[in-house]
Amino acid sequence: MSEARARLLSTASGLFYSEGLHSVGIDRIIATAGVTRATLYRHFPSKDELLVAYLTQADQAIRARVSAARSEDASADEVIRTVSRSIADDIQHPGFRGCAFLNAAAEYPDPAHPVHQAVLRHRQWFLATITELFTDTGKPDPEPAAQHFVMLRDGAMTAGCLSDPEPICATFLRGIEGLLTYRSRRQPDA
């Protein structure tokens, strides 16, 4: 990635996340990044392409963190806990403004729009990955557990930017522990 492209993407990403996708215009990105309009359009022929690049970069960062958690010599339960703690850490980070993907979906509700499609790709990967992790635990019902995890995450990320994130994160982590513990119990024979 060229230095100009990296600077544009970094600048746009910070602005998009902190201020919203629709509210940040191309002129603001150009001025803040200190590049020309021609430079921006050489790297990103449209704002939509810049928005998709922003979401792709966010997706890659999350994938890398999950991959790092999986590469540790840990049980599937511990990997799930590590991913959960990473989410909780993000929520408590100064400047946290919710989930970039949920925010983008709210601004681009048309399922055919490239931004919405980028959101769906990320969410499909995330749910599939969490389902795989719950499957690896060897406990029953990995699909509903993964769906529950994602719903807990979505709720925590939404609530975490609206109120004190500390109790939100504690509740989220207790919920994940509940998923791991509850699913460890033997199911009664039918």
Buried (B, 14 or more C-beta within 10 A) or exposed (E): EEEBBEBBBEBBBBBBBEEBBEEBEBEBBBEBBEBEEEBBBBBBEEBBBBBBBBBBBBBEEBBEBBEEBBEEEEEBBEBBBBBBBBBBEBBBEEEBBBBBBBBBBEBBEEEEBBBBBBBEBBBEBBBEBBBEBBBBBEBBBBEEBBBBBBEBBBBBBBBBBEEEBEEBBEBBBEBBBEBBEEBEEEEEEE
